């Protein structure tokens, strides 16, 4: 990735709603070049379009929890659990881990009753050995784009 491409990505991470003209002015390039680069990013999967960031509590999702899971090590069992968890809309992220636990789930629910019921459902999945739930009290920082901007700036020598 060249310097211009990194600068364009940084601008998109800082504000994805900027126009190509605005980005071009900030990175010192033409609108056409910036538009072509953005199209290239989308075509290659570097970026996945513009999306809205919505505060879950503003739409009634008051409970956020992280659930560590430990499953049977048999791959066929884990794949079945993955399919089951993929069908649960309140599970927003599912990470595979190395270490004591084999997975980490992020869950958003309306209230503690829904959360409790959902964790019980997950805990009872065939092949699930253990779950440990951590309920989020408050969010101090939620800016995943910071790490990306930092890495892109480092690569650019800034």
Phi, psi and omega in degrees: 000129182274174184300317180298317180297319177298316181296322178295316179298319177300315179298318179295320179294325180286327179196096184289350180270358178298147177281161177299325178297314180297316179296317180301318179297319183288331183258357178073044180222178178274157177300320181298316180296316180298315179300317179296319180295318179296317177301318179297318178299317180293315181297325183269358178083007177296318174237155183241042178080182181265136177225154178277142173258116184249134175287114184305325182293337179286346178242022172091005177264091189271338184251126174240133179219155173244128182242116174276137180236148174231121184245169170304138184287349180297125185300323180295324177292316180297319179297321178296316178298319178302316180296319180295314181292325178300334181277353182267109185295334181287344175276109185270334179214147178222115180250141171271138185236155165258141179128203183300322180253152181263346181203162177224128179247139169256132184233136174239127179224168180288322184205177182293329179296315178296319179298312181300316179297318181292317179297321177298316178300317179293317181299329183272001177299141179299126180095353178279124182266321187202147170227150173222124188252135175238116180271131181284126177278313179201160179252121181270322179215134178215072181224075182299338180291340181302316181295322179293315179299316179301312181296318179294320178293321177298317179297330180276354180083024179263000000 
